Amino acid sequence: MRLPEWIRTKNPRRLHDTKRILRRYGLATVCEEARCPNVGECFLKPTAAFMIMGSTCTRNCGFCSVKSSVPEPLDHDESERVGMAAKEMGLRYVVITSVTRDDLSDGGAGHFARTVDAVRRYSPGAKVEVLTPDFKGAQSSINTVLHARPDVFNHNVETVPRLYPVVRPLADYRRSLSLLAHIKNTAPEMRTKSGLMLGLGERLNEVMGVLRDMRDTGCDIVTIGQYLRPLRSNLPVVEYIQPETFERLRLTALSMGFTYVSSAPLARSSMNAEEMYNNEETKI
């Protein structure tokens, strides 16, 4: 399917400063690994979503271009390098995400916590958002990340439950909702966030149902964007959703009680994360 006219990404030339810092510290970003269409715009700010614990995932989701295989051992110096890179880049808002590491006893929760701590030490004034896997639903792992006190705890539901066997075959819809609910039950003051992709064959009434389920967990912020096929080996796009539908979903989600909704074809979970936090903050 050809890209419609309303999906156009910027391809600026001056990305080298951000990339140079990332490569010097030996760090990966989900922006590059997942082939995000907004990488040019985000790297010019500069901002980046640091992807920790390697570039190999233990799961094989149909929408994701991150390679799936036996992952490498944890790099225990990585947390410090993320902190140093964030300081050198002058980031006011740092997003930390990861591959899924089902091979680790805590799913990598301790590594998340160490990285949050490192960012806080190097950039005391920066806000920190974590975008985590589901940790197989282990509340002890979720609590480990919670105890590091990120400003925003993000976990993406990604799609409607009917499509999970194809889109997220090793994940579980109810488990993801339970993670979001556990965060609010344990730390009611912590902002929670989740995201959805459209264009994989979901129905509008199913999307509405997911938004209601998210809101029932107490989720504060939601992002809704168009799925774009990163590689030919990934799932094909079933439909390009009209911008008017994204706007209708944005208004509907706000009416449900979400404090901030980013809903547009190129909306992504980590894009404009600082702006989402600041705008949402004024509505608390």
N, C-alpha and C positions, 0 to 999 in steps of 0.2 A: 504494500500500500504506500502511495506517495504521501509525503508530509503535506498537510493542508497549509494554506497561507498563514494561518494564525500561529503556527509553530515555527518560529525562526530564532535561532540562537546566535549570540554574538561570538565572534572569533577574533578578539583583540590580539595584537601582536606582542604587547609588553607583559608577558607572564614570567619572564626569566627571574626576576628578583625573588618572588615567592618560591619558584621551583628550585632555585639555587640554594636557598636556606633549607628547604626540605631535604634535598639530596645530601647536603653537607652533614646533616644530622642523621642521615640514613632512615628517614621516616616516610611512611606511606600515608596517603589520604584516600578516603572513600570517593572523593571527587574524581580522582584519576582511576582508581581500581574499578569503580563501578561505572565509569564512562559517563559521568553526569553531564548533561548538555549545558549546564550553567557554569562549568569549571572556569571558563575565561572570565566571566563577570565576577565570580567570587574571588579568584586569585588576584584580580586587579585591586581589591579593596585595601589591603590584602586580608583574606580570611581563608580558613581551611578547616575541614573536619578530619582530625587526625584519626587514622585507622590503626589501632594497636593490635598486638599479639600476632603479627605476621600478615601475610597476604594470601594464605591458604585456609579455606573454610572446611569444616567437617560436614557441612550440609550442602545440598545441591539444589537450590531453589530455581525454579524455571525462569524467573525474571532477571536473575542476577548474573553479571559477567565475572564476578570474583571466582577464581579457580577453586575447585573442590578436590581435595586429596588428603593425604596424611600430612598434618601441619608440622612446621618446624618447632623445635623447643622454644620456650619463652625466652625473650631477650630481657634480662632483668635490669639492664641499663636504659631500656627504652623510655621508661617513665621520666627519668631525669632529662633525656634528650628532648622529649615533648615539652617539658617545662622550659628548657633553655630556648628552644625554637620559638615557642609562643612569646617569650619575653623579647627575643630579637625582632620578631615580626611586629611587636607593639600591639598585640591583640588585646582588646577589651572584653572579648567574648570568645570562649574556647569551646569547641565541640569535640568530644572524645567518643569515638565509636569503635567497633571491632568486627572481625570475623566471628563466627560462632565457633567456640572451642569445646565441643562435647567431650573431647578427650581429657580435659582437665577436671579434677575432682570438684572444683568450685566454679567451673565454667569460665574461669578468668576473672571472677569478681574481685579477687585480691589485687590483681594487676590494674583493674579499673580504679580501685581505691587509691593505690599508690600513685597512679597518674594524676588523679584529681589533686592529691596532696602536693605533688611536685609542681603543678601549675599554680596552686595557691602560694607556694613558697617563692616562686620566681616572679609571679605577677599577682601580688596580693589584692589588687583592685579589680581583677578580671572576674567576670561571671563565667561559670562552668556549666555546660550541659553535657549529659551523658546520653548516648543512644545505644542501648544494650540489646543483646540477644535475650532469649527467654530464660536462660539458665536452667532449662528443663523444668521450670516451675519451682526450683529449690528456694524456699523463703530465706534460708540461711545465706545464700549467695546474694539475693536481692538486698538483704539487710546489710551485708558487707559494703555494698555500694552506697546504700542509704547513709551509713555511718560516716562516709566521707563528705556528706553534706553538699552534693551538687546543687546548683540553683534550679536546674530543670532536669527531670528524669524522663527520658523519651524512650518509648518502645513502640515500634510500628506494627500495627495489625496487618497492614499491607493490602488485604483483599477480603472479599466476602467469604463466609464459611464454606459455601458450596464449591468454591474454586480451590480451596486449600490442598486437596490431593494432587492437583497439577501444579499450582503456583508455589506452595510451601509444603511439600510432601512430608517433611520431618518435623513440622511445627504443628501446633494445635490452637485453634481459634480461642477456645475457652481458657486455655492456659495463658494466652497473651492477655486476655481480659482480666484474669485473676491476678496477673502481675501488676497491672495498672491499679486494680482495686487494692491490692496489698500495700502499695506505696501510699495511697491516700489514707488507708486505715492506720498505717504505722506512723506516717508523717503528714498529717492533714495540711500543714502549711506549705508543703513542697509542691511546686508546680509540676504537673504531669502533662505529657504531650504524646500524640500518636499520629500516624499517617496512613493514607490510603492511596492506592493507584487505581486509575480507571482506564478502561479500554481493553480489558482482558476477557470480556464476555459477561460481566456482571449486569444485573438488572437494577434499574433505579430504585425500586422498592427494597432490594437487598442492601443497597448503599445506605438508604435511610435507616434500615434496621441496624446496620453496623454503627452508624453515628449515634443512635439511641443507646446501643449497648456500651459504646465508649463513654458516653455522658453519664450513664448509670454508674460507672466506676468512679466518677468524680473528675474525669479527664478535663483539663483546662484548655489546652491548645490542640488544634487539629490541622493537619495539612492534607490537601487533596490535589493530586496532580495526574497528568496524563502519562500512562506507561509508554515508554519508547524502547523498542527492541535494541539492546546494546550490541548483540552479536547474532549471527545467523543461527547459532546453536541454541539461542534463547527462544522463549515463547513468542509467537508472532502477535502483532497488534491485531485485535479483532475489530476495534472501532476507534476512530478519533472523535473524541467527545467535543461538542460545540462549546465555545466560551460561555454562551448563555446558560448552559447547564451547570457549568462550574459556579457561575455567579448565583444561580438559584440554590445550589447546594450550600454556598457560603451563607446566604441569608437564612436558610433553614437551620443550619448548624448553630448560628448565632441565636436564633429563636429558641433552640434547645437549651441554651445556657452556657455554651462554650464562650470563654472570654476573648479568644482570638482565633480566627479562622483564615488560613491562607488557602484559597481554592482557585486555581488557574491551571491552564495546560502545562506550564513549566514550573509550577510550584513543587518544591522538594523539601524534604524534612529538615535539612540543615541549611538551606538557602535562606538568607535574611534572618537567621536565627536571633541575632541581636535585636533587630527591629521588632520581631515578634515578641521577644521578652519585654522590651521597653514599652510597646503599645499595650501588651497584656497587663503590665505592671500598673498602668494608670487606671485600669478598670477593676483592680482588686478592692 
